[in-house]
Structures are given as structure tokens and as C-alpha cells.
Amino acid sequence: MFGFDKDLVNSVVAFNHVFTGTIIVIIGLLSFNILGISIASVFNVKMDEKTETNIVEEIDK
């Protein structure tokens, strides 16, 4: 291939695959973190509402 060393070409291609794979994983983790934060905040809101009603019930007793 145009006088290139085959091993060099293969290593560059492999590096590119690893590099793009790493970027995809990082982007995936970042987007998952954003989703995870929103999911966690929703769960926290629900949990807070439940604990508040539990506290109110305890006071009523």
C-alpha cells in the first residue's frame, strides 16, 4: 500500500478504533450521567414526598 509498512498501517488503524471507541464510551458515560442525575433527582423528589408524609403521619399520632 503506497510503500507503507503493513504493521504500521495496522497499528494506526487499531489505534483509531480504540480512540474512537474510547470517545464513544466517554460520550455515553457523560450522557448517562446527565440522564442518571435527572432520574436521581426525580427519585429524590419522590422519596422526599414520601418521607414528608411519613413525618406528618408520625406527628399526627
DSSP file (Angstrom, degrees, kcal/mol; ACC not computed):
  #  RESIDUE AA STRUCTURE BP1 BP2  ACC     N-H-->O    O-->H-N    N-H-->O    O-->H-N    TCO  KAPPA ALPHA  PHI   PSI    X-CA   Y-CA   Z-CA
    1    1 A M    >         0   0    0      0, 0.0     3,-2.6     0, 0.0     0, 0.0   0.000 360.0 360.0 360.0  93.5    0.0    0.0    0.0
    2    2 A F  T 3   -     0   0    0      1,-0.3     3,-0.1     2,-0.0     0, 0.0   0.756 360.0 -63.6  53.6  28.5    1.9    3.0   -1.3
    3    3 A G  T 3  S+     0   0    0      1,-0.2    -1,-0.3     0, 0.0     2,-0.1   0.565  96.5 145.8  76.5   7.6    5.1    1.6    0.3
    4    4 A F    <   -     0   0    0     -3,-2.6     2,-0.4     1,-0.1    -1,-0.2  -0.463  59.1-104.0 -75.2 151.5    3.8    1.9    3.8
    5    5 A D     >  -     0   0    0      1,-0.2     4,-2.3    -2,-0.1     5,-0.2  -0.620  25.1-140.4 -73.2 130.1    4.8   -0.7    6.4
    6    6 A K  H  > S+     0   0    0     -2,-0.4     4,-2.6     1,-0.2     5,-0.2   0.895 100.8  51.6 -62.2 -40.9    1.8   -3.1    6.8
    7    7 A D  H  > S+     0   0    0      1,-0.2     4,-2.6     2,-0.2    -1,-0.2   0.901 109.1  51.1 -63.3 -39.6    2.3   -3.3   10.6
    8    8 A L  H  > S+     0   0    0      2,-0.2     4,-2.5     1,-0.2    -2,-0.2   0.938 110.9  47.5 -62.8 -46.0    2.4    0.5   10.9
    9    9 A V  H  X S+     0   0    0     -4,-2.3     4,-2.6     1,-0.2    -2,-0.2   0.924 113.0  49.3 -60.4 -44.3   -0.8    0.8    9.0
   10   10 A N  H  X S+     0   0    0     -4,-2.6     4,-2.7     1,-0.2    -1,-0.2   0.902 111.2  48.7 -63.1 -41.1   -2.5   -1.9   11.1
   11   11 A S  H  X S+     0   0    0     -4,-2.6     4,-2.7     2,-0.2    -1,-0.2   0.890 111.7  49.3 -68.2 -37.5   -1.3   -0.3   14.3
   12   12 A V  H  X S+     0   0    0     -4,-2.5     4,-2.6     2,-0.2    -2,-0.2   0.925 112.7  47.5 -65.3 -43.2   -2.6    3.1   13.2
   13   13 A V  H  X S+     0   0    0     -4,-2.6     4,-2.2     2,-0.2    -2,-0.2   0.922 113.3  48.2 -62.6 -43.8   -6.0    1.6   12.2
   14   14 A A  H  X S+     0   0    0     -4,-2.7     4,-2.6     1,-0.2    -2,-0.2   0.912 111.3  50.4 -62.8 -41.8   -6.1   -0.3   15.6
   15   15 A F  H  X S+     0   0    0     -4,-2.7     4,-3.2     1,-0.2    -2,-0.2   0.922 109.2  51.3 -62.3 -42.8   -5.3    2.9   17.5
   16   16 A N  H  X S+     0   0    0     -4,-2.6     4,-2.8     1,-0.2     5,-0.3   0.904 110.1  49.6 -60.7 -40.7   -8.0    4.8   15.6
   17   17 A H  H  X S+     0   0    0     -4,-2.2     4,-2.4     2,-0.2    -1,-0.2   0.935 113.9  44.8 -63.5 -45.4  -10.5    2.1   16.5
   18   18 A V  H  X S+     0   0    0     -4,-2.6     4,-2.7     2,-0.2    -2,-0.2   0.919 114.3  50.4 -63.6 -42.6   -9.5    2.2   20.2
   19   19 A F  H  X S+     0   0    0     -4,-3.2     4,-2.3     2,-0.2    -2,-0.2   0.947 113.4  42.9 -62.7 -50.3   -9.5    6.0   20.2
   20   20 A T  H  X S+     0   0    0     -4,-2.8     4,-2.6     1,-0.2    -1,-0.2   0.884 113.8  53.4 -64.8 -37.0  -13.0    6.3   18.6
   21   21 A G  H  X S+     0   0    0     -4,-2.4     4,-2.4    -5,-0.3    -1,-0.2   0.913 109.0  48.8 -62.2 -42.1  -14.3    3.6   20.9
   22   22 A T  H  X S+     0   0    0     -4,-2.7     4,-2.8     2,-0.2    -2,-0.2   0.916 111.1  49.6 -63.8 -42.9  -13.0    5.4   23.9
   23   23 A I  H  X S+     0   0    0     -4,-2.3     4,-2.9     1,-0.2     5,-0.2   0.924 111.0  49.8 -61.9 -43.7  -14.6    8.7   22.8
   24   24 A I  H  X S+     0   0    0     -4,-2.6     4,-2.6     1,-0.2    -1,-0.2   0.916 112.0  48.2 -61.4 -42.8  -17.9    6.9   22.2
   25   25 A V  H  X S+     0   0    0     -4,-2.4     4,-2.8     2,-0.2    -2,-0.2   0.922 112.3  48.7 -63.9 -43.5  -17.7    5.3   25.7
   26   26 A I  H  X S+     0   0    0     -4,-2.8     4,-2.7     2,-0.2    -2,-0.2   0.938 113.0  46.9 -63.0 -45.8  -16.9    8.7   27.3
   27   27 A I  H  X S+     0   0    0     -4,-2.9     4,-2.8     1,-0.2     5,-0.2   0.916 112.7  51.1 -61.1 -41.9  -19.7   10.4   25.5
   28   28 A G  H  X S+     0   0    0     -4,-2.6     4,-2.5    -5,-0.2    -2,-0.2   0.915 110.9  47.6 -60.7 -43.6  -22.0    7.6   26.5
   29   29 A L  H  X S+     0   0    0     -4,-2.8     4,-2.7     2,-0.2    -2,-0.2   0.909 112.3  49.7 -64.9 -41.5  -21.0    7.9   30.2
   30   30 A L  H  X S+     0   0    0     -4,-2.7     4,-2.2     2,-0.2    -2,-0.2   0.946 113.6  44.3 -63.3 -47.7  -21.4   11.6   30.1
   31   31 A S  H  X S+     0   0    0     -4,-2.8     4,-2.5     1,-0.2    -1,-0.2   0.887 113.8  51.4 -65.2 -36.7  -24.9   11.4   28.6
   32   32 A F  H  X S+     0   0    0     -4,-2.5     4,-3.8    -5,-0.2    -1,-0.2   0.896 108.1  52.4 -65.7 -38.5  -25.8    8.6   31.0
   33   33 A N  H  X S+     0   0    0     -4,-2.7     4,-2.9     2,-0.2    -2,-0.2   0.915 109.5  48.8 -61.7 -42.4  -24.6   10.7   33.9
   34   34 A I  H  X S+     0   0    0     -4,-2.2     4,-2.1     2,-0.2    -2,-0.2   0.939 116.2  42.8 -62.7 -45.6  -26.9   13.5   32.8
   35   35 A L  H  X S+     0   0    0     -4,-2.5     4,-3.0     1,-0.2    -2,-0.2   0.922 113.8  52.5 -63.8 -43.1  -29.8   11.1   32.5
   36   36 A G  H  X S+     0   0    0     -4,-3.8     4,-3.1     1,-0.2    -2,-0.2   0.885 108.2  50.6 -60.6 -39.9  -28.8    9.5   35.8
   37   37 A I  H  X S+     0   0    0     -4,-2.9     4,-2.8     2,-0.2    -1,-0.2   0.931 112.4  45.9 -64.7 -44.2  -28.8   12.8   37.5
   38   38 A S  H  X S+     0   0    0     -4,-2.1     4,-2.1     2,-0.2    -2,-0.2   0.914 115.2  47.2 -65.5 -40.7  -32.2   13.7   36.2
   39   39 A I  H  X S+     0   0    0     -4,-3.0     4,-2.7     1,-0.2    -2,-0.2   0.929 113.3  49.0 -63.6 -43.7  -33.5   10.2   37.1
   40   40 A A  H  X S+     0   0    0     -4,-3.1     4,-3.0     1,-0.2    -2,-0.2   0.901 109.9  50.8 -63.7 -40.7  -31.9   10.5   40.6
   41   41 A S  H  X S+     0   0    0     -4,-2.8     4,-2.3     2,-0.2    -1,-0.2   0.895 110.6  49.6 -65.2 -37.9  -33.4   14.0   41.1
   42   42 A V  H  X S+     0   0    0     -4,-2.1     4,-2.4     2,-0.2    -2,-0.2   0.942 113.3  46.2 -63.5 -46.2  -36.9   12.6   40.2
   43   43 A F  H  X S+     0   0    0     -4,-2.7     4,-3.2     1,-0.2    -2,-0.2   0.908 111.3  52.5 -62.8 -40.7  -36.4    9.7   42.6
   44   44 A N  H  X S+     0   0    0     -4,-3.0     4,-3.0     2,-0.2    -1,-0.2   0.901 108.5  50.4 -61.6 -40.8  -35.2   12.1   45.3
   45   45 A V  H  X S+     0   0    0     -4,-2.3     4,-2.3     2,-0.2    -1,-0.2   0.941 113.0  45.7 -61.9 -46.2  -38.3   14.2   44.8
   46   46 A K  H  X S+     0   0    0     -4,-2.4     4,-2.2     1,-0.2    -2,-0.2   0.919 114.0  48.8 -62.7 -42.9  -40.5   11.2   45.2
   47   47 A M  H  X S+     0   0    0     -4,-3.2     4,-2.8     1,-0.2     5,-0.2   0.921 110.2  51.6 -62.8 -42.9  -38.5   10.0   48.2
   48   48 A D  H  X S+     0   0    0     -4,-3.0     4,-2.5     1,-0.2    -1,-0.2   0.914 108.9  50.4 -61.0 -42.9  -38.8   13.4   49.8
   49   49 A E  H  X S+     0   0    0     -4,-2.3     4,-2.2     1,-0.2    -1,-0.2   0.917 111.7  48.5 -60.8 -42.5  -42.5   13.5   49.3
   50   50 A K  H  X S+     0   0    0     -4,-2.2     4,-2.4     1,-0.2    -2,-0.2   0.932 112.4  47.2 -64.2 -45.2  -42.8   10.0   50.9
   51   51 A T  H  X S+     0   0    0     -4,-2.8     4,-2.7     1,-0.2    -1,-0.2   0.883 110.3  53.9 -65.4 -36.5  -40.7   10.9   53.9
   52   52 A E  H  X S+     0   0    0     -4,-2.5     4,-2.5    -5,-0.2    -1,-0.2   0.934 110.3  45.5 -62.6 -45.2  -42.6   14.2   54.4
   53   53 A T  H  X S+     0   0    0     -4,-2.2     4,-2.7     1,-0.2    -1,-0.2   0.890 112.3  52.6 -66.1 -36.6  -45.9   12.3   54.5
   54   54 A N  H  X S+     0   0    0     -4,-2.4     4,-2.4     2,-0.2    -2,-0.2   0.919 109.9  48.2 -63.0 -42.3  -44.4    9.8   56.9
   55   55 A I  H  X S+     0   0    0     -4,-2.7     4,-2.3     2,-0.2    -2,-0.2   0.923 111.5  50.2 -63.4 -43.0  -43.2   12.6   59.2
   56   56 A V  H  X S+     0   0    0     -4,-2.5     4,-2.5     1,-0.2    -2,-0.2   0.922 110.6  49.7 -61.4 -43.7  -46.7   14.2   59.1
   57   57 A E  H  X S+     0   0    0     -4,-2.7     4,-1.7     1,-0.2    -1,-0.2   0.900 109.7  51.4 -61.9 -40.5  -48.3   10.8   59.9
   58   58 A E  H  < S+     0   0    0     -4,-2.4    -1,-0.2     1,-0.2    -2,-0.2   0.900 110.7  48.3 -62.7 -40.1  -45.9   10.4   62.8
   59   59 A I  H  < S+     0   0    0     -4,-2.3    -2,-0.2     1,-0.2    -1,-0.2   0.907 107.4  55.7 -67.3 -40.0  -46.7   13.8   64.2
   60   60 A D  H  <        0   0    0     -4,-2.5    -1,-0.2     1,-0.3    -2,-0.2   0.860 360.0 360.0 -61.5 -34.9  -50.5   13.1   63.8
   61   61 A K     <        0   0    0     -4,-1.7    -1,-0.3    -5,-0.2    -2,-0.2   0.527 360.0 360.0 -65.5 360.0  -50.1   10.0   66.0
